Amino acid sequence: MSTSYANITSKFLTVSQKIGTSSSTIINSNISYNIHTQGSGIKPYKALNVLGCGKHTLDNGFIIRCSNLTSNTVFDNHSSRCLKEQKSTLNTAAATTRSVLLSHHDSHQLSFSLPSKQSQFPCYANRSQQGLRIRAIDAAQPYDYEAHLVNRFAQSTKLKIAVIGFGNFGQFLAKAFIRQGHTVFAHSRSDYASIAQSIGAAFFFDTHDLCEQHPDVILICTSIISTELVLRSLPIQRLRRNTLFVDVLSVKEFPKNIFLQVLPPHFDILCTHPMFGPESGKNGWQNLPFVFDKVRIGNETSRLVRVENFLDIFKKEGCRMVEMTCAEHDKYAAGSQFITHTMGRILEKLQLDSTPINTIGYETLLDLVENTSSDSFDLYYGLFMYNKNAMEQIERLDLAFEALKKELFGHLHEVLRKQLFGKSEVGLRRPVLSKLPKNGTPLLPAQSETLGNNNN
């Protein structure tokens, strides 16, 4: 007669008993057991009712329920005699295990034995005796597969984002990233470790240490004029070969060209421009434009999904997503953003003050001054220096101002001449432009042309 021993604690139990094939799990209210049987013979299909509470479906077809075995237990086409003997043996093992569990709730070790099987099952008559092992693996909890899938999907959409340049704008974006559950690493030439810690980001003084974290996204959030220097200083050899590089600069062709020059071809490139900042976006990003250009993205599914996951950050915040080329962006930005910043800084030089009789238009001008003056001059200079369309806008602005002055002074001259001489000298009126010409076109006609017209 062979005897098998088992050690039981509150978490681990082993019971050995001679029986035929299959592998399953017995569920108790607190402890889960694996039943391992070797050999070949009958294969159970469903419904073994053993031990405690709940229901659990196993890979090999067992369904374990509470109470004892029932008469409707079904196996494949083997003899009912074999079925009854196997059911009887499993009930014996289950009853013994239950009695041990009920009488031992402490965590000390215990040894016990089960009675050995007296004879072979008929269907196993030509098989060597094999062992049934019941092993507690841990507390069995209800398993919600759908919740597992949802959690798994949520984790797959989360990114590790390294923000290079953790100034006002970098912190502004990082808060949104963290709010959506993404992991943020930060680096800057200044010490922002305490600020990073307060918002839930990890600050790295050394870019080597940061790159060894293998972020999914490197977000360049520096000033325009320092972008190239910062990019060339990054130890990109420590990054994964498919890392996504993103910029959020206010000009687009410049960073695009720098990325293409500096980064090896296995890195992905996404050029973006959130058309708002900490001041204009302080009350939310709803309907604020976000411009992007997928400059170079690999064909692998993981890379395409990663780009979409990054863009989804801004979609979820309510941004109006605008896809256009970097060249198109710079053309539009020179006529909108650069002019806006220029007018704001001109008004700032005037030192405008609020008055008790502010009109809505004047309040708008004061808001413009506040929004533009909060940005660094480096930003404004970068808008001018690194957008080839900016110089044209400066010239057009100058021409427009001169044309406006000439129109004003022309009317004033006519009034004064009439007061002094009783009539206006129409032939001497200075010409006024009705429409601003393009760059390079003279504001006034040549003097000889003017004289020729007067002689006619």
Buried (B, 14 or more C-beta within 10 A) or exposed (E): EEEBEBEBEBEBBBBBBBBBBBBBBBBBEBBBBBBBBBBEBBEBEEBBBBBBEBEBEBEEBBBBBBEBBEEEBEBEEBEEEBBEBBBEBBBBBBEBBBEBBEEBEEEEEEEBBBEEBEEBBEBBEEBEBBBBBBBBEEEBEEEEEEEEEEEEEEEEBBBBBBBBBBBEBBBBBBBBBBEBEBBBBBBBEEEBBEBBEEBEBBBBEEBEBBBEBEBBBBBBBBBBBBBBEBBEEBEBEBBEEBBBBBBBBBBBBBBBBBBEEBBEEEBBBBBBBBBBBBBBBEEEBEEBBBBBBBBBBBEEEEBBEBBEBBBBBBEEBEBBEBEBBBBBBBBBBBBEBBBBBBBBBEBBEEEEEEEEEEEEEEEEBBEBBEBBBEBEEBBBEBBBBBBBBBBBBBEBBEBEEEBEEBBEEEEEBBEEBEEEEEEBEEEEEEEBBEEBEEEEEEBBEEEEEEEEEEEE
